[in-house]
Amino acid sequence: MFAIDMLPAEHGDCVWIEYGPADNPRRILIDGGTSGTFRTLRTGIAALPAAQRRFELLVVSHIDADHIGGAIELLEGTALGVSFGDIWFNGHRHLLVPEGTRGVAQDTAEANGSSVALLAEHDGKRALLTGDAFPGVLMEAFERLFADRGTEPLRLDAMKVSHHGSRANTTWPLLYRVARERFLFSTDGSVFDHPDDECVARVVAHGGPSSTLCFNYRSARTEAWADPARARALDYTAVYPADGCEGLRVEL
């Protein structure tokens, strides 16, 4: 079993991964969304047996409030009895870069440029969790991975689209370096109007045939991609939360 839950994190990310035996899976948490996301996160953890309230890994991808807000509340509280095998984040010593270094156009925030991205692999399945990473940083990591493994493109079962579907963070050269089935978009579009139409269109055009777009909110920004005629013409499938629900579970 390998499943990815994109919790309803408003305009942010809160990704809950479960893998291994279905009756007692291991868990990874990537980011905590906004501070309001903690209510959902707390409910999910409280529903677990006390002996299972452990995450193998907590990743705080970067310091933006839409990624770290819920994580701060989780780490400050003790009532839930949560434990973590390891915690990953970029501290000050990891962020020192040459003066003037910047990312791509429209996304020059230094916090986003420091974002932790990771490749999760289990039982032959692979998922790329990108945080808000710049495409150039991901491309450099791909080159190192290809050199180490000797194969490309990188086959993925799922790729979380960087920076909530910002058009600056997902380029066609990046899409051509990976072979993927599902693209995951985490945002309600309430603050920055994500995902950008240009980004989603780029994913559809360059993301390979019969790709699946997975949205954790049905919003004004994502509704247009539900049109059956458009989906047939462009050869993709759009997946949304069930009616009346927010957040989306993707089983690989």
N, C-alpha and C positions, 0 to 999 in steps of 0.2 A: 504494500500500500504506500502510495506517495500522493499526498493531496496538499493543495495550496489554498488557503482561505484568505481572500482579500477582504479584511474587515471593513465596515463602513467608517472610514477615517476622515470623513468630510473631504477637504481638498488635499489631504495628505496620504501617507502610506502607513498601513499596519498589516503586515503579512505574517500569517500564522501557518507554519508548515508542519505536517505530520507525516511520518514515514515509519515503516516497519510493521509489526503485527497490529492488526486492526483493534484488538482488544486491549492493547497496552503499547501504543505507538510512542516513538520518540518525537520530540517537538523542538522547533526552532522558531524564534520570534524575531522578525526584522522590522524595526521601528515601532513606534507606538501611536502614530497619528497625532492629531491635535489633542489638547488637554481634554476636550469633550469625548474623545475616543475611549478614554479610560473606562467610561461606564460600560461600554460593550466588552472591552477587554476583561474587566473585572467579572462581568457576568459569565463569560466563557471559562475563566479560570475557576470561579466558584463552583461551576457545574462539574468540575473534575473531582474524582476521588482525591482525598488529601495526599495519598501516596504518589499520585501522578502529577502533582503540581510542580513539576520540574521541567525546565527547558534546557536542552543540551547546550544551546547557544542563544544569546541575545546579541543582535547586531544593531547598533545605533549608527545608521549610515552617515549622517552628518547633523549639524546643529540647528537646522531650520525648525521652527516651531511646529510645522505640520508633519514632522517626523519624530520629534523628540518630546512633544508635550505629554502624550500619554505615557511614554516610557519613564519620564521623571516621576510622575505620580505612582507608577508601578514600583519603581525602585525606592521611593520614599516610604511606602506603606509596608506594614509587616503583618497585617491581619490575614492576608490570603495565604501566607505560608509558602510563597513561591521561592524556588531556588534556581540557580543558573550554573551550568557546568563551566561556561566561559562567557565572557563579554568582550565584544569587539567594538572599537570606536577609534577615530583618529584624534589623538591628542595634539597639543601644540607642536611637539617635536616631529610629528608626521606631516605637518602642514607647511613647513618652511620651504619656500620656493624662490627662485630667482626673481628679483624685483621686476615688475612689469608683466609677469606671466599671467595670461588670461585664457579663458576658454573660447568657444565658438561664438559667432554673432548671435545676439538676443539672449544669451545665457552666460553672462560673465561673472556671476556671483561666485566668490571664492569658496563659500560653503558648498555649493553644488559641485565645484571642481574637486573638492576633497572627498566626495561621496564614496562610501564603500560599496563595491559591487561584488557579487559572488556567484559562482557556479555550483549549484547543488546537484549531486548525483546520487542515485540510489536504485539498485536493482535494474540497471540498464536504462533508467530514465534520467533526463537532465533538464534542469530549469535554470535560466539565467535571471538573477534578481539584481536589477541595475541601480536601485535608488534613484538619484538625480544625476547620475554620472554623465560626463561629457562624452560624445562619440569618439573623439580622438583618444581619450584615455582607454576606452573599451577596445578600440582598434589596436592599440599598443599591447594590451593584455592578450588579445587574440593572437597576435604575431608570436608572442612568447609561448603561448599554448600550442600553436601549430608547430613551432620549431621543436618543442618538447615531445609532442605526440606524433608528429610527422604526417598528419592528415588535416585536410580542410575541405569544405567548410565545416563549421562546428554544428553537429546535429543536435537540435534542441526539441524537447517536447513542449516547452513553454518558455516564453520570454516576457518578463514584465517590462513594459515600455517605459523608458527613462523619463523622469520629470513629468509624470502624469500626462504624457502625450504632447509635450511642448514640441513645436516644429523644429526647434534648434537642436534637439538631443537625439533624434533618430534620423540618420541620413541614409540615402540609398547605398553608398559603399558599405556602411555598417550592415545593412540588411543582407547584402550579397555575401557576407562572410559567414553567415549562419544559415542552416537549414532548419526551419522551425514549423510547428503545427499550430500553436496557439499564441496569441498576443494578448497580454493582460494589461488593462488600463485601470489605474486606481485613482479616482477623483470624482467628486460630485459636481465639479465645474463651478463652484460657488464664488471663487475668489479670482482666479486668473483665466477663466473661460477655457479650461482644459477639458478634454483633449482638443488640440487644434485640428480643424478640418484638414489642413495640409498634412499634418502628421499621420492621421488615420488614412488619408488617401495614399500617402507614400507607402504605408504598410501594406495596403491592399494591392497597390501596383507592383511593389518590389518584394513583397513578403512571401512570394511563392503561390502556387495554385491552391485553391480550396482551403485557404487559411481561415482560422476562427478568431474573431475578435471578442474578447471577454471583458465586459464592463461591470464594475462592482456597484454602479448606480445606473438607473435609467433616468436620464436627465435631458434637458433641452440640448445639451452638447452632444449627446450620444443617440438621441432618438432617431435622427435621420438615417442612421446606419441600420435600423431595423426594417427599412422598406424592402419587402420581398423582391420587387422588381429590380431594385438596385443590386441587391445581394446576388440574384441570379445572373444579371448582366456582368457583374464584376467578379463572380465566382468566389464568394466568401460566405461565411456564416457568422451572425452576430448573436451573442449569448448575453442575457441579462439576469439579474436576480428575479426570483419568482414575484408575482404580483403582491404588492404590499410589503415586500422585504427589501432590505438593503444588505450589501455585502454579497460576495460570490465565492463558492467553493469550486475549485477546479481539480478534478481527479485525473492524474496522469496515468 
